[in-house]
Amino acid sequence: MGFMVSICLYEDDGYRGLHPFTFLRPAYSLLLGAGTLYDKASDFFKFGNLSLHCRPLLKPYLRRLFPHHIINDINLGAPCLFVNGRLAMTQTVFDILNESSKKNDMIFTHRGQVVALYLRDDSLRRMKAILEAGTPSSQDLISEFRQTSAAKEMDDVALITYPWDLLVHQQQILSQDFDRLSLGGIVKGDMAPYSVIYNETQVYIGERCQIEDFALIDARKGPVILAEDVIVQSGSRLEGPLYIGPHSQILGGSIKSSSIGAHCKIGGEVSHSIIHDYSNKAHYGFLGHSIVGQWVNLGAGTTTSNLKNTYGTIKVTWSDHKLDTGLQFLGAILGDHVKASIGTLFSAGTRVGFGTTLLGNMIHDRDVPLFRWGQPSAYEPYPLEAFLTVANRMMSRRKLEMSPDEYELITSLFLSQ
């Protein structure tokens, strides 16, 4: 292809399987490895004309986050490669897309799901109409374009269907990101004299980072990436594969095999987890094999179980039924703006909805709805104005304020319960 075409990162109805993280943002905003799914697509297609497509409700929010991209406006003047926003773009997938013929319409699939479509002329116009009508399913797109397109089934694909799929692909994707970005052995920040690095060729430390004495960075099991302005305090042990986003602080403890977003404050023990931007786990307690949204605060002693006593696979409550994840290790799935008081306890496979505040030190229910407040099995509705007051207070501590588009999205979500 050579990508002398337009590229559109689009949202399909698979975003519903990624709740509670995709109520107010598209799937391609999710963190995986050394950046979001969007970051990977943007890097691979940096020489192309990349546009974004999302639910109409999200358009004002995305226009603010991505001011340099066209949002929800498909260009019909040139062929377009539509890339599923749930895809973690890798060199393997990129090469297949790049090397495929551009003489015919193409549909790329993986186990019944659409990975990408290359469409021209009438097919392109049909795709534009489909996206404008709503978020299509893979089945919709396969049914629409299979008869008029050459089809290619792909094998080595990281297509995120449920939140725990992020954990399944985390270590491999992070290592691939490290190699793709050519970060090995680069130390730009300040290393105190008594800080230690094991396997320096697998470590990247960004500009203005501060690594205090008696901090250890161990990259023997995988790369460690510290973005710019990261602070690592004394008594911290960082073990790869690990990514720490810009302006985050590591306040001591053991942090390993995880991805931490921007502006986070992290301490205690974190293992095999993903924590999105502006979230805090600043104190002691264990977070294992968990996914944490944005603007989450976990009080001191908050602890997750990530393994059943039976050592069996972990089931979660999903769309009112039990779903076997097939994973032996899975902790908590905590949506955006979740707050947990001191001593909060989670069973393996617990899911907590957007905007919920948890109180008490008993083990919480395994499926807590959005906008709730209270102790285990005694949750009450969380009034919208009370939630917004707390959210604004938290954001003001970071010298930020809720934008009008965020306010509208949250209000819409609250009213849709």
RODO-2510 file (C-alpha; in nm, 4 decimals, decimal comma):
residues 417
     n   res          X          Y          Z
     1     m     0,0000     0,0000     0,0000
     2     g     0,2734     0,2431     0,0919
     3     f    -0,0055     0,4377     0,2656
     4     m    -0,0445     0,6998    -0,0043
     5     v    -0,4035     0,6800     0,1192
     6     s    -0,6073     0,8136     0,4065
     7     i    -0,6047     0,6229     0,7356
     8     c    -0,8986     0,6286     0,9755
     9     l    -0,8807     0,4915     1,3291
    10     y    -1,2435     0,4006     1,3880
    11     e    -1,4573     0,2862     1,6785
    12     d    -1,6750    -0,0254     1,6477
    13     d    -1,9353    -0,1593     1,8878
    14     g    -1,6632    -0,3591     2,0633
    15     y    -1,6170    -0,0569     2,2893
    16     r    -1,9058    -0,1941     2,4978
    17     g    -1,6957    -0,4954     2,5966
    18     l    -1,4354    -0,2552     2,7360
    19     h    -1,6622    -0,0902     2,9900
    20     p    -1,6095     0,0670     3,2411
    21     f    -1,3194     0,2368     3,0580
    22     t    -1,4992     0,3343     2,7387
    23     f    -1,8080     0,5085     2,8712
    24     l    -1,6518     0,8484     2,8058
    25     r    -1,3597     0,7759     2,5730
    26     p    -1,2869     0,5584     2,2715
    27     a    -1,1067     0,2254     2,2947
    28     y    -0,7978     0,3709     2,1299
    29     s    -0,7393     0,5894     2,4365
    30     l    -0,6585     0,2807     2,6488
    31     l    -0,3050     0,2390     2,7802
    32     l    -0,1052    -0,0651     2,6705
    33     g     0,2719    -0,0982     2,6783
    34     a     0,4545     0,2331     2,6368
    35     g     0,1527     0,4407     2,5339
    36     t    -0,2090     0,4216     2,4266
    37     l    -0,3487     0,2264     2,1337
    38     y    -0,3802     0,5608     1,9564
    39     d    -0,0114     0,6373     2,0205
    40     k     0,0927     0,3174     1,8443
    41     a    -0,1291     0,3756     1,5411
    42     s    -0,0174     0,7381     1,5215
    43     d     0,3488     0,6382     1,5276
    44     f     0,3166     0,3697     1,2607
    45     f     0,1110     0,5965     1,0334
    46     k     0,2997     0,9178     1,1063
    47     f     0,3646     0,9731     0,7357
    48     g    -0,0007     0,9232     0,6445
    49     n    -0,3153     1,1293     0,6761
    50     l    -0,4628     0,9912     0,9988
    51     s    -0,8176     1,0808     1,1022
    52     l    -1,0281     0,9570     1,3939
    53     h    -1,3858     0,8346     1,4177
    54     c    -1,5917     0,7936     1,7349
    55     r    -1,9428     0,8070     1,8773
    56     p    -2,0955     1,1520     1,8100
    57     l    -2,1224     1,2139     2,1852
    58     l    -1,7415     1,1894     2,2164
    59     k    -1,6603     1,4241     1,9294
    60     p    -1,6194     1,7483     2,1332
    61     y    -1,3963     1,5659     2,3827
    62     l    -1,1764     1,4188     2,1091
    63     r    -1,1581     1,7470     1,9223
    64     r    -1,0000     1,8979     2,2343
    65     l    -0,7646     1,6021     2,2944
    66     f    -0,6587     1,5686     1,9295
    67     p    -0,6770     1,9202     1,7809
    68     h    -0,4553     1,8270     1,4846
    69     h    -0,6738     1,5381     1,3661
    70     i    -0,9926     1,5399     1,1628
    71     i    -1,2736     1,3875     1,3699
    72     n    -1,5736     1,2063     1,2156
    73     d    -1,5225     1,3361     0,8630
    74     i    -1,4267     1,0680     0,6101
    75     n    -1,2434     1,1954     0,3026
    76     l    -1,3989     1,0403    -0,0101
    77     g    -1,1319     1,1770    -0,2413
    78     a    -0,8812     0,8941    -0,1865
    79     p    -0,8885     0,5274    -0,0794
    80     c    -0,8937     0,4806     0,2962
    81     l    -0,7486     0,2214     0,5304
    82     f    -0,9872     0,1849     0,8250
    83     v    -0,8079     0,0491     1,1336
    84     n    -1,0055    -0,0913     1,4263
    85     g    -0,9442     0,1331     1,7291
    86     r    -0,9206    -0,1755     1,9539
    87     l    -0,6075    -0,2901     1,7722
    88     a    -0,2626    -0,2672     1,9277
    89     m    -0,0630    -0,1911     1,6150
    90     t     0,2580    -0,3918     1,5878
    91     q     0,5276    -0,4165     1,3233
    92     t     0,3906    -0,7544     1,2136
    93     v     0,0399    -0,6203     1,1552
    94     f     0,1688    -0,2997     0,9960
    95     d     0,3821    -0,4945     0,7493
    96     i     0,0866    -0,7084     0,6415
    97     l    -0,1313    -0,4028     0,5881
    98     n     0,1476    -0,2178     0,4106
    99     e     0,2427    -0,5041     0,1786
   100     s    -0,1106    -0,5980     0,0763
   101     s    -0,2332    -0,5137    -0,2718
   102     k    -0,4157    -0,1848    -0,3187
   103     k    -0,5757    -0,2968    -0,6446
   104     n    -0,8779    -0,4414    -0,4651
   105     d    -1,0874    -0,3641    -0,1613
   106     m    -0,9511    -0,5656     0,1329
   107     i    -1,0926    -0,6856     0,4619
   108     f    -0,8525    -0,8102     0,7294
   109     t    -0,9994    -1,0294     1,0023
   110     h    -0,8933    -1,2148     1,3145
   111     r    -1,1181    -1,4846     1,4631
   112     g    -1,4392    -1,3273     1,3388
   113     q    -1,3422    -0,9698     1,4187
   114     v    -1,2436    -0,6988     1,1724
   115     v    -0,8861    -0,5762     1,2122
   116     a    -0,8850    -0,3328     0,9198
   117     l    -1,0503    -0,2542     0,5864
   118     y    -0,9003    -0,0991     0,2741
   119     l    -1,1862     0,0581     0,0785
   120     r    -1,2261     0,2646    -0,2369
   121     d    -1,4960     0,4352    -0,4399
   122     d    -1,8426     0,2923    -0,3721
   123     s    -1,7192     0,0796    -0,0802
   124     l    -1,5688     0,3893     0,0783
   125     r    -1,8980     0,5760     0,0481
   126     r    -2,0817     0,2824     0,2058
   127     m    -1,8361     0,2741     0,4962
   128     k    -1,8819     0,6458     0,5540
   129     a    -2,2585     0,5964     0,5713
   130     i    -2,2213     0,3017     0,8101
   131     l    -2,0004     0,4981     1,0502
   132     e    -2,2304     0,7988     1,0396
   133     a    -2,5237     0,5731     1,1302
   134     g    -2,3583     0,4388     1,4457
   135     t    -2,0853     0,2089     1,5732
   136     p    -2,0951    -0,1062     1,3567
   137     s    -2,0159    -0,4569     1,4714
   138     s    -1,7545    -0,6729     1,3038
   139     q    -2,0392    -0,8911     1,1799
   140     d    -2,2031    -0,5877     1,0183
   141     l    -1,8833    -0,4949     0,8356
   142     i    -1,8038    -0,8509     0,7267
   143     s    -2,1564    -0,8916     0,5942
   144     e    -2,1384    -0,5613     0,4086
   145     f    -1,7956    -0,5928     0,2471
   146     r    -1,7059    -0,9629     0,2335
   147     q    -1,8562    -1,0226    -0,1100
   148     t    -1,6863    -0,7239    -0,2735
   149     s    -1,3479    -0,7444    -0,0990
   150     a    -1,0501    -0,9766    -0,0922
   151     a    -1,0244    -1,1265     0,2564
   152     k    -0,7189    -1,2027     0,4663
   153     e    -0,7302    -1,3803     0,8016
   154     m    -0,4520    -1,2644     1,0362
   155     d    -0,2940    -1,4678     1,3144
   156     d    -0,0575    -1,2637     1,5322
   157     v    -0,2975    -0,9865     1,6329
   158     a    -0,3574    -0,8044     1,9633
   159     l    -0,7226    -0,7007     1,9297
   160     i    -0,8604    -0,5909     2,2658
   161     t    -1,2047    -0,7391     2,3333
   162     y    -1,2250    -0,7266     2,7144
   163     p    -1,0250    -0,5175     2,9630
   164     w    -0,8176    -0,8155     3,0775
   165     d    -0,6900    -0,8599     2,7214
   166     l    -0,4722    -0,5572     2,7986
   167     l    -0,2975    -0,7634     3,0661
   168     v    -0,2594    -1,0631     2,8334
   169     h    -0,0660    -0,8553     2,5780
   170     q     0,1021    -0,6101     2,8156
   171     q     0,4538    -0,7510     2,8480
   172     q     0,4973    -0,8442     2,4827
   173     i     0,3654    -0,5108     2,3541
   174     l     0,5811    -0,3121     2,5961
   175     s     0,8947    -0,4944     2,4819
   176     q     0,7993    -0,4360     2,1176
   177     d     0,7411    -0,0655     2,1874
   178     f     1,0851    -0,0402     2,3460
   179     d     1,2522    -0,1937     2,0402
   180     r     1,0467     0,0066     1,7901
   181     l     1,1281     0,3364     1,9599
   182     s     1,5020     0,2499     1,9850
   183     l     1,5234     0,3540     2,3482
   184     g     1,7928     0,1155     2,4752
   185     g     2,0677     0,2460     2,7008
   186     i     1,9616     0,6115     2,6974
   187     v     1,9765     0,8003     3,0277
   188     k     1,8853     1,1691     3,0027
   189     g     1,7683     1,2355     3,3575
   190     d     1,9599     1,2641     3,6838
   191     m     2,0764     0,9445     3,8520
   192     a     2,1854     0,9886     4,2146
   193     p     2,5250     0,8308     4,2980
   194     y     2,3768     0,5432     4,4975
   195     s     2,0972     0,4526     4,2578
   196     v     2,1429     0,1259     4,0677
   197     i     2,0548    -0,0024     3,7194
   198     y     2,0698    -0,3678     3,6191
   199     n     2,0995    -0,4308     3,2423
   200     e     2,1314    -0,0681     3,1338
   201     t     2,0930    -0,1485     2,7617
   202     q     1,7257    -0,2236     2,8358
   203     v     1,6602     0,1027     3,0220
   204     y     1,5425     0,4429     2,8999
   205     i     1,5298     0,7391     3,1387
   206     g     1,3789     1,0535     2,9920
   207     e     1,4652     1,4173     3,0298
   208     r     1,4414     1,5805     3,3732
   209     c     1,3807     1,2497     3,5517
   210     q     1,5118     1,2318     3,9085
   211     i     1,6249     0,8949     4,0429
   212     e     1,7107     0,9226     4,4111
   213     d     1,9766     0,7305     4,6039
   214     f     1,8904     0,3693     4,6888
   215     a     1,6417     0,3319     4,4072
   216     l     1,6870     0,0184     4,1933
   217     i     1,5937    -0,0237     3,8275
   218     d     1,6078    -0,3893     3,7224
   219     a     1,5721    -0,4542     3,3479
   220     r     1,6951    -0,8136     3,3471
   221     k     1,3447    -0,9513     3,2783
   222     g     1,2356    -0,6807     3,0378
   223     p     1,2818    -0,3142     2,9452
   224     v     1,2142    -0,0232     3,1781
   225     i     1,0966     0,3058     3,0251
   226     l     1,0695     0,6253     3,2278
   227     a     0,9184     0,9118     3,0290
   228     e     1,0156     1,2713     3,0985
   229     d     0,9845     1,4348     3,4441
   230     v     0,9443     1,1091     3,6375
   231     i     1,0513     1,1091     4,0038
   232     v     1,1636     0,7821     4,1638
   233     q     1,2111     0,8117     4,5392
   234     s     1,4520     0,6195     4,7586
   235     g     1,3394     0,2683     4,8434
   236     s     1,1743     0,2070     4,5063
   237     r     1,2373    -0,1098     4,3102
   238     l     1,1341    -0,0937     3,9451
   239     e     1,1353    -0,4214     3,7527
   240     g     1,0712    -0,4585     3,3818
   241     p     0,8866    -0,4852     3,1584
   242     l     0,7734    -0,1493     3,2941
   243     y     0,6567     0,1871     3,1620
   244     i     0,6188     0,4989     3,3769
   245     g     0,4448     0,7898     3,2050
   246     p     0,5477     1,1576     3,2131
   247     h     0,5274     1,3555     3,5380
   248     s     0,4508     1,0468     3,7473
   249     q     0,6047     0,9806     4,0870
   250     i     0,7130     0,6476     4,2348
   251     l     0,6972     0,6886     4,6125
   252     g     0,8735     0,3685     4,7195
   253     g     0,7856     0,0011     4,7069
   254     s     0,7984    -0,2633     4,4351
   255     i     0,6585    -0,1771     4,0907
   256     k     0,6963    -0,4422     3,8198
   257     s     0,5600    -0,5652     3,4874
   258     s     0,3169    -0,2743     3,4569
   259     s     0,2269     0,0410     3,2656
   260     i     0,1664     0,3602     3,4620
   261     g     0,0153     0,6607     3,2872
   262     a     0,0979     1,0300     3,3181
   263     h     0,0692     1,2357     3,6384
   264     c     0,0250     0,9324     3,8665
   265     k     0,1513     0,8861     4,2236
   266     i     0,2350     0,5227     4,2925
   267     g     0,3700     0,3410     4,5984
   268     g     0,3422     0,0079     4,7784
   269     e     0,3340    -0,3062     4,5635
   270     v     0,2096    -0,3000     4,2043
   271     s     0,2486    -0,6042     3,9803
   272     h     0,1274    -0,6809     3,6252
   273     s    -0,1147    -0,3879     3,6229
   274     i    -0,2183    -0,0927     3,4067
   275     i    -0,2941     0,2438     3,5663
   276     h    -0,4250     0,5294     3,3522
   277     d    -0,3462     0,9006     3,3800
   278     y    -0,4000     1,1074     3,6960
   279     s    -0,4615     0,8096     3,9231
   280     n    -0,3038     0,7550     4,2641
   281     k    -0,2032     0,4512     4,4626
   282     a     0,0383     0,6371     4,6843
   283     h     0,0448     0,4101     4,9895
   284     y     0,1075     0,0525     5,1009
   285     g    -0,1148    -0,2252     4,9736
   286     f    -0,1060    -0,4729     4,6846
   287     l    -0,2417    -0,4116     4,3340
   288     g    -0,1945    -0,7144     4,1115
   289     h    -0,3112    -0,8016     3,7578
   290     s    -0,5496    -0,5068     3,7668
   291     i    -0,6648    -0,2304     3,5316
   292     v    -0,7251     0,1130     3,6815
   293     g    -0,8920     0,4011     3,4977
   294     q    -0,8261     0,7761     3,5087
   295     w    -0,8710     0,9958     3,8161
   296     v    -0,8806     0,6981     4,0525
   297     n    -0,7608     0,7262     4,4121
   298     l    -0,6832     0,4162     4,6198
   299     g    -0,6530     0,4742     4,9930
   300     a    -0,3789     0,3294     5,2117
   301     g    -0,3995    -0,0467     5,2483
   302     t    -0,6190    -0,1000     4,9411
   303     t    -0,5473    -0,4572     4,8348
   304     t    -0,6561    -0,6835     4,5518
   305     s    -0,6664    -1,0591     4,5357
   306     n    -0,5456    -1,1774     4,1961
   307     l    -0,5519    -1,5551     4,2466
   308     k    -0,8277    -1,7900     4,3639
   309     n    -0,7617    -2,0277     4,6511
   310     t    -0,8519    -2,3092     4,4117
   311     y    -0,5947    -2,1855     4,1545
   312     g    -0,8706    -2,2087     3,8935
   313     t    -0,9547    -1,9609     3,6205
   314     i    -1,1242    -1,6387     3,7259
   315     k    -1,4829    -1,5558     3,6285
   316     v    -1,6266    -1,2053     3,6143
   317     t    -1,9834    -1,0761     3,6010
   318     w    -2,0320    -0,9310     3,2534
   319     s    -2,3625    -0,8166     3,1056
   320     d    -2,5525    -0,9930     3,3867
   321     h    -2,3856    -1,3293     3,3348
   322     k    -2,0702    -1,5022     3,4462
   323     l    -1,7859    -1,4970     3,1976
   324     d    -1,4816    -1,7207     3,2359
   325     t    -1,1748    -1,5115     3,1512
   326     g    -0,9541    -1,8174     3,1132
   327     l    -0,6973    -1,6409     3,3310
   328     q    -0,5521    -1,7778     3,6505
   329     f    -0,4452    -1,4285     3,7576
   330     l    -0,6826    -1,1308     3,7485
   331     g    -0,7313    -0,8599     4,0077
   332     a    -0,9660    -0,5608     3,9983
   333     i    -1,1128    -0,3656     3,7059
   334     l    -1,1681    -0,0121     3,8360
   335     g    -1,3388     0,2453     3,6159
   336     d    -1,2600     0,6164     3,5870
   337     h    -1,3156     0,8342     3,8957
   338     v    -1,3360     0,5384     4,1364
   339     k    -1,2379     0,6217     4,4944
   340     a    -1,1456     0,3568     4,7527
   341     s    -1,1153     0,4360     5,1233
   342     i    -0,8370     0,3036     5,3454
   343     g    -0,8312    -0,0726     5,3832
   344     t    -1,0470    -0,1414     5,0772
   345     l    -1,0398    -0,5091     4,9752
   346     f    -1,1179    -0,6611     4,6338
   347     s    -1,1737    -1,0238     4,5366
   348     a    -1,0163    -1,1543     4,2171
   349     g    -1,2191    -1,0453     3,9155
   350     t    -1,3992    -0,7526     4,0806
   351     r    -1,5383    -0,4819     3,8510
   352     v    -1,6254    -0,1337     3,9786
   353     g    -1,8194     0,1109     3,7645
   354     f    -1,7474     0,4714     3,6731
   355     g    -1,7687     0,7330     3,9472
   356     t    -1,8156     0,4972     4,2426
   357     t    -1,6796     0,5610     4,5916
   358     l    -1,6130     0,2556     4,8112
   359     l    -1,6164     0,2699     5,1920
   360     g    -1,5397     0,0175     5,4635
   361     n    -1,2773    -0,2525     5,4979
   362     m    -1,4838    -0,5624     5,4229
   363     i    -1,4424    -0,7365     5,0856
   364     h    -1,6481    -0,5462     4,8283
   365     d    -1,9048    -0,6950     4,5923
   366     r    -1,7576    -0,8374     4,2741
   367     d    -1,9693    -0,6219     4,0439
   368     v    -2,0373    -0,2691     4,1683
   369     p    -2,2463    -0,0451     3,9393
   370     l    -2,1479     0,3038     3,8271
   371     f    -2,2248     0,6116     4,0385
   372     r    -2,2552     0,4326     4,3717
   373     w    -2,1385     0,5227     4,7204
   374     g    -2,1043     0,3116     5,0328
   375     q    -1,9995    -0,0082     5,2016
   376     p    -2,0168    -0,3654     5,0674
   377     s    -2,3726    -0,4764     4,9803
   378     a    -2,5053    -0,1402     5,1050
   379     y    -2,4317     0,0863     4,8119
   380     e    -2,6458     0,3933     4,7554
   381     p    -2,6863     0,6070     4,4427
   382     y    -2,4210     0,8784     4,4219
   383     p    -2,5944     1,2101     4,3430
   384     l    -2,4540     1,3753     4,0322
   385     e    -2,3844     1,7111     4,1945
   386     a    -2,1989     1,5443     4,4832
   387     f    -1,9888     1,3431     4,2390
   388     l    -1,9057     1,6506     4,0299
   389     t    -1,8055     1,8455     4,3417
   390     v    -1,5564     1,5758     4,4437
   391     a    -1,4255     1,5315     4,0868
   392     n    -1,3644     1,9049     4,0527
   393     r    -1,1846     1,9157     4,3862
   394     m    -0,9561     1,6311     4,2790
   395     m    -0,8839     1,7918     3,9420
   396     s    -0,8135     2,1307     4,0992
   397     r    -0,5358     1,9689     4,3047
   398     r    -0,3627     1,9076     3,9692
   399     k    -0,4420     2,2658     3,8620
   400     l    -0,7024     2,1407     3,6146
   401     e    -1,0753     2,1910     3,5864
   402     m    -1,3495     1,9890     3,4250
   403     s    -1,4139     2,1005     3,0694
   404     p    -1,7673     2,1619     2,9398
   405     d    -1,7460     1,8543     2,7153
   406     e    -1,6456     1,6347     3,0108
   407     y    -1,9310     1,7754     3,2168
   408     e    -2,1773     1,6968     2,9372
   409     l    -2,0418     1,3442     2,8921
   410     i    -2,0626     1,2655     3,2628
   411     t    -2,4104     1,4128     3,2908
   412     s    -2,5255     1,2095     2,9911
   413     l    -2,3776     0,8918     3,1403
   414     f    -2,5448     0,9580     3,4742
   415     l    -2,8854     1,0137     3,3125
   416     s    -2,8507     0,6980     3,0991
   417     q    -2,8315     0,4624     3,3989
***
